[in-house]
């Protein structure tokens, strides 16, 4: 995992390794069962400390999205960002990578992908998480 996330756009504590695959790390309250991302130290619902670390599912439902037309340093427009909802109401914001001409629809299945996001000028690569539509014939969490 360290090699793949050596230069991550995100804090490495947002990731957990499960069965040799990198997943998003959430937290779960042992008292009320609510889950969170990013992980929290204290449950904002029941104020319990000592939340456990849990891997988030690799497949979720597209809750909301928008298309961005303003360029950023490493992403050429247009690109999409949105919220993906996982079990127990956890919503995660991130970039949504689609193929050219591919459409998105709210309520459709998407999968989490841990991948290289861009190449640096010094030859290094920056990694992180993003989402892709869960295309027919693909197992969630795999490319």
C-alpha positions as CSV (number, residue, x, y, z in Angstrom):
1,X,0.0,0.0,0.0
2,X,2.8,2.4,0.9
3,X,4.3,2.1,-2.6
4,X,1.0,2.8,-4.3
5,X,0.2,5.8,-2.1
6,X,3.7,7.2,-1.7
7,X,2.6,10.6,-3.1
8,X,-1.1,10.8,-2.4
9,X,-3.4,13.8,-2.9
10,X,-5.1,12.7,0.3
11,X,-4.1,11.9,3.8
12,X,-2.9,8.3,3.9
13,X,-5.1,7.7,7.0
14,X,-8.1,7.8,4.6
15,X,-7.1,4.4,3.2
16,X,-7.0,0.9,4.6
17,X,-5.7,-2.3,3.0
18,X,-8.1,-5.2,2.9
19,X,-7.2,-8.5,1.1
20,X,-4.3,-6.8,-0.7
21,X,-6.6,-4.1,-2.0
22,X,-6.6,-0.5,-1.0
23,X,-10.0,0.8,0.2
24,X,-11.4,4.0,1.7
25,X,-11.3,4.0,5.5
26,X,-14.3,5.2,7.5
27,X,-15.1,5.0,11.1
28,X,-18.1,3.4,12.9
29,X,-19.5,4.2,16.3
30,X,-19.7,1.2,18.5
31,X,-22.6,2.7,20.4
32,X,-25.1,3.8,17.7
33,X,-23.6,2.1,14.6
34,X,-23.4,5.3,12.5
35,X,-20.5,5.4,9.9
36,X,-18.5,8.4,8.8
37,X,-16.0,9.5,6.1
38,X,-13.5,10.9,6.7
39,X,-13.0,9.0,9.9
40,X,-13.9,10.8,13.1
41,X,-12.6,10.6,16.7
42,X,-16.0,11.2,18.3
43,X,-19.5,10.3,17.1
44,X,-21.4,13.6,16.5
45,X,-24.7,11.9,17.2
46,X,-24.1,10.2,20.6
47,X,-20.7,11.8,21.5
48,X,-19.1,8.4,22.0
49,X,-15.3,8.3,21.7
50,X,-13.3,5.3,20.4
51,X,-14.9,4.9,17.0
52,X,-13.6,1.8,15.1
53,X,-11.9,1.9,11.8
54,X,-13.9,0.2,8.9
55,X,-13.3,-0.2,5.2
56,X,-16.0,1.4,3.1
57,X,-17.7,-0.6,0.4
58,X,-16.2,-0.4,-3.0
59,X,-19.5,0.1,-4.7
60,X,-22.0,3.0,-4.0
61,X,-24.8,4.9,-5.5
62,X,-24.3,8.3,-7.3
63,X,-26.1,10.7,-5.0
64,X,-25.4,14.0,-6.8
65,X,-22.9,15.4,-9.3
66,X,-22.0,18.4,-11.4
67,X,-19.7,19.1,-14.4
68,X,-16.9,21.5,-13.9
69,X,-15.9,23.7,-16.8
70,X,-13.2,25.8,-15.1
71,X,-9.7,24.4,-15.5
72,X,-7.5,23.4,-12.6
73,X,-3.8,22.8,-12.6
74,X,-4.1,19.0,-13.0
75,X,-7.6,18.4,-14.4
76,X,-8.7,19.5,-17.9
77,X,-12.3,20.6,-18.2
78,X,-14.9,19.4,-18.4
79,X,-14.7,16.9,-15.5
80,X,-17.2,15.7,-13.0
81,X,-17.3,15.7,-9.3
82,X,-20.0,14.5,-7.0
83,X,-21.2,12.6,-3.9
84,X,-21.4,8.9,-3.7
85,X,-23.6,7.3,-1.1
86,X,-22.5,4.0,0.6
87,X,-24.2,1.8,3.2
88,X,-25.3,3.4,6.4
89,X,-25.7,6.8,4.8
90,X,-22.0,7.6,4.3
91,X,-21.5,10.1,1.5
92,X,-18.1,10.7,0.0
93,X,-17.2,13.6,-2.3
94,X,-14.8,13.0,-5.2
95,X,-14.0,13.2,-8.9
96,X,-16.0,11.0,-11.2
97,X,-14.1,9.6,-14.1
98,X,-16.1,8.8,-17.2
99,X,-15.3,7.7,-20.7
100,X,-15.8,10.3,-23.5
101,X,-19.5,10.5,-24.3
102,X,-20.5,8.4,-21.3
103,X,-23.4,9.8,-19.3
104,X,-24.1,9.7,-15.6
105,X,-27.4,9.5,-13.8
106,X,-28.3,10.0,-10.2
107,X,-29.0,6.7,-8.5
108,X,-26.7,4.7,-10.8
109,X,-24.0,2.4,-9.4
110,X,-20.4,3.6,-9.2
111,X,-17.3,2.1,-7.8
112,X,-14.3,3.5,-5.9
113,X,-11.0,3.4,-7.8
114,X,-7.6,4.0,-6.2
115,X,-5.4,5.2,-9.0
116,X,-2.8,7.6,-10.2
117,X,-4.4,11.0,-10.8
118,X,-1.7,12.8,-12.6
119,X,2.1,12.9,-13.4
120,X,4.3,15.4,-11.7
121,X,6.9,17.5,-13.6
122,X,9.7,15.6,-11.8
123,X,8.4,12.3,-13.1
124,X,6.6,11.3,-9.9
125,X,2.9,10.3,-9.9
126,X,0.2,11.5,-7.5
127,X,-2.4,9.0,-6.5
128,X,-5.8,9.2,-4.8
129,X,-9.3,8.0,-5.0
130,X,-12.0,8.7,-7.5
131,X,-15.2,7.1,-8.7
132,X,-16.2,5.5,-12.0
133,X,-19.5,4.1,-13.2
134,X,-19.8,0.4,-12.3
135,X,-19.9,-0.9,-15.9
136,X,-21.6,-4.1,-16.8
137,X,-19.3,-7.1,-16.4
138,X,-17.0,-5.5,-13.9
139,X,-16.5,-6.6,-10.4
140,X,-16.7,-3.7,-7.9
141,X,-13.3,-2.4,-6.9
142,X,-11.5,-3.7,-10.0
143,X,-10.7,-1.8,-13.2
